[in-house]
Amino acid sequence: MTTVNSEKLSSARFAQATDAFVEVFTASVDFDKRMATQDIQGSIAHATMLAHCGILTDHERDEIIKGLHQIKLEIENKTFIWSIKQEDVHMNIEARLTDLIGVAGKKLHTGRSRNDQVATDIRLYLRSEIEQISLQIRRLKIAILDLAEQNFDTIMPGFTHLQVAQPITFGHHLMAWFEMLMRDQERLQDCKKRLNVMPLGSAALAGTSYPIDRFMTSELLGFSRPSANSLDSVSDRDFAIEFTSVASIMMMHLSRFSEELILWSSAQFDFIEMPDGFCTGSSIMPQKKNPDVPELVRGKSGRVTGHLISLLMLMKSQPLAYNKDNQEDKEPIFDTVDTLINCIRAYADMVPHIHAKKKNMYNSAKRGFATATDLADYLVRKGMAFRDAHEIVGLAVRLGIETERDLSEISLSELQNYSPLISDDVFNYLTLEGSIAARNHIGGTAPECVQLAINTARFKLSR
Ligand code: ARG
C-alpha cells in the first residue's frame, strides 16, 4: 500500500514518510526562523512582481500580501506555530499562508525555489545587520575620539616588543585604534556592495520559464541589480565568507585593543582605571578587579575566526549549484553577527569610562629611556653619522641604568664626555615633551598633530 505523506509541502513523490530522526536532523527551522522578516519581505516583492507580469491575478497578490502581513504579526506576537515537519522558515511560512488563504497561497512559489529564496533571505538579513553593526562601530568611534581628545597631550611610553621605545601621547595611541575601526567600517561597506545583488528568479538553478521581471523584484527589495548567473547566485556564499572575514578582522582588532587594556589595568603597568561596571571581583581574592569584558572579547575573537574557517570549509568542495550543505551557513553567520554586535557594543559602552592615570603613564615613559633616539637624532643633526650616534647613546643609556637616572637627568658635562658636539640645547630634546613635540608631521605623535587627526576624524564622521 502506498501512503502519501501529505503534511509536507514537497513530499508527494515519496512513498514513505521521512524517518523521524532524519526529519529532525535535516530541519533548520529552529535557527533559520530568524530570517522570517526577510522571507516575508522577499515573498511580498515576488508576489508583487508575479502579478505585475500577469502570472498571478491582482486579487491573488492582495490575498498573499494580506496573509503574509498576518503571519508577520503572528510571529511578532509569538502565536505563530513553528513546525519541524515543515523543515525550514520558508516552508513554515508558506504552509501557514496556504492555511490562511487557500489556493492563492500555493501559487506564491511559482517561478521560485527555496534555493533562490534562501540566498535572497540571507542577503537581506545580512544587509540589515550590517547597518546595526555600523551604528555600533560609529558609537565606538565617537567614544574613542572623545577619550583621545581628553588625552591629546597625555604622555605615555610607546612600545615595540612590549619594551619602552619612544614617548607618544595616549591620544595618538587611541587614534591608532580609531584608524583600525575606520578600515573595518570601510570593509563592511565594501562587503555590503557585493552582497547587495539579488538571486530571486534564479529559481532552483537554471532560471524559470515564467515571464518574470527580475529588475522589478530587485528594485522592490532595494538590491542594486539582479544576479548575472542563476547557477552562481543560488550557490554563492562568498558574501557570507566575506562578512565573517571582515568580522574576524574587526574582532582581531578588538582583541588587540583588549590585550592592551588588560595589561594597562594591571598593577604592573597601572596606566588606566577600568570602570567598575565592566569588571568583576574574585570569589576568593578580595583585592581582585578583573577586566572581564576585554578578556571575554579577546576570547570571542577566536570563535568568530572559527566561523570564517567553517564557512570556507563548507564551500570548498561543493559542485554547482545548490547543495544541502549550504544550510550549514546560517549558524556561523548568525553567531558572527551576535558576537560582533555584542562585543562592539560592550566596547562602545565601556570606553567612555576608561580613566587614564596620566602621572603613571608619564613616569613610566621617563623610566624607559624613551628619548634615546632623540639624543641620537640630535647628534646626527650636529654632524655625526647615525651609527656612531647610536653607539654613543648606548653608552649614555648604560650610565643612566647604572646610576638610576633618565637621560634628561644626566648632567651636561657627563654627556659631553661622550661627544663634544653636545651643548646645553640638548635638554630641549631629551625631555618627553621635547621628544613628542618634535614629531609634528602628519601621522606623528605631537599633540597638535593628534588634535588635527581628531578634528579630521570628527569631520569624516559628520558626513
Ligand atoms: N533550508 C534550506 C537552506 O538553508 C533552504 C533551501 C533548501 N533547498 C533545497 N533544495 N533543499 O539552505
Residues whose N, C-alpha, C, O or C-beta is under 5 A from the ligand:
A	BS01	LIG	S28 D88 R114 N115 V118 N326 Q327
